[in-house]
Amino acid sequence: MKITEKEVRYIADLANLALTDAEVKKFGADLDEILEHIEKLNEADTGGVEPMTQVLYEADETATLRADVVVPPLGNPAALANAPQPGAGYFKVPKVIER
């Protein structure tokens, strides 16, 4: 499968990345290689493999899921107690989106 430069630029735009032409070519080649590996996985014969519904094995006692427990919410004062710059009851963070 050959991924086009247009597709690489589209993916980069979705991730809010500004790529140079050299980076577009490099990432295009990298994505092609990843997609080739995925195609090989799709060719694997899994006909005799029983479908799994959970990745944790029931026989492994250390991999059990805990029961859900209802607890009181944390609340604003406790949540903001260790925030570097709390402001007006919210977390203040630097601006990360420029467009």
Rosetta blueprint (number, residue, H / E / L):
1 M L
2 K L
3 I L
4 T L
5 E H
6 K H
7 E H
8 V H
9 R H
10 Y H
11 I H
12 A H
13 D H
14 L H
15 A L
16 N L
17 L L
18 A L
19 L L
20 T L
21 D H
22 A H
23 E H
24 V H
25 K H
26 K H
27 F H
28 G H
29 A H
30 D H
31 L H
32 D H
33 E H
34 I H
35 L H
36 E H
37 H H
38 I H
39 E H
40 K H
41 L H
42 N H
43 E H
44 A L
45 D L
46 T L
47 G L
48 G L
49 V L
50 E L
51 P L
52 M L
53 T L
54 Q L
55 V L
56 L L
57 Y L
58 E L
59 A L
60 D L
61 E H
62 T H
63 A H
64 T L
65 L L
66 R L
67 A L
68 D L
69 V L
70 V L
71 V L
72 P L
73 P L
74 L L
75 G L
76 N H
77 P H
78 A H
79 A H
80 L H
81 A L
82 N L
83 A L
84 P L
85 Q L
86 P E
87 G E
88 A L
89 G L
90 Y E
91 F E
92 K L
93 V L
94 P L
95 K L
96 V L
97 I L
98 E L
99 R L
